[in-house]
Amino acid sequence: MEEFIAKLRDDHSDFNKGSLDDRIKATDPMLLFQKWYKEAFERNCAEPHAMVISTVNSEMQPSSRTVYMKELLEEGIVFYTNYESQKGQEILSNPKVSVLFYWDCLERQIRINGIAEKAPDELADDYFASRPRESQLGAWASAQSQAIKDRDALDKAFQEAEVRFEGKSVPRPPFWGGFLIRPSYFEFWQGRPNRLHDRICFHRVNEDEWDVHRKNP
């Protein structure tokens, strides 16, 4: 067996970078999420806005992929995508999603379950206008998640988009926009020694109330 495979069973170095006090239960989970994200950003964690989002298709087969959180609002988090992509179509069919943020530099992760809905057009327009022109053209060139003959076909589609919008601004494609995820569940996880990790969970009861409890690791 190769060494790098054999080392899979090696024990991870113990977690010792933080803890979760039970007093955290009195905190609004969105505010706590913002606080943790800010700490990950200030600690220069790699890609702190990267999140794994999981969706489910009509056959109940889950799929996961990494996307970027691009808006952090009072009511939830927003990411942008092609609505005709696999994740876009699955969300439009079944809006229940699960999101995971993992920050190794802090030995923390946050799991969020919620309902996704299309973000307002004005928000998507503003964000799209802020993107580099090449990224804007790429949104037009890529039929995301669809099969393609080869790389040359993709490069050709990009070149065609360049010609189409030469000398003018690139509008947001009608098939491209944002999804706002309204959280119904948060789990804040902090690595602790001896694998006795801290897990504090917030389950939404109604618009203004959360049921909060600690879970066994």
Secondary structure, DSSP 4 states (H G I P E B T S, - for coil): --HHHHGGGSPPPPP-S----GGGGGS-HHHHHHHHHHHHHHTT-SSTTEEEEEEE-TT--EEEEEEE--EEETTEEEEEEETTSHHHHHHHH--EEEEEEEEGGGTEEEEEEEEEEEPPHHHHHHHHHHS-HHHHHHHHH--TTS--S-HHHHHHHHHHHHHHTTTSPPPPPTTEEEEEEEEEEEEEEE--GGG--EEEEEEEEETTEEEEEE---
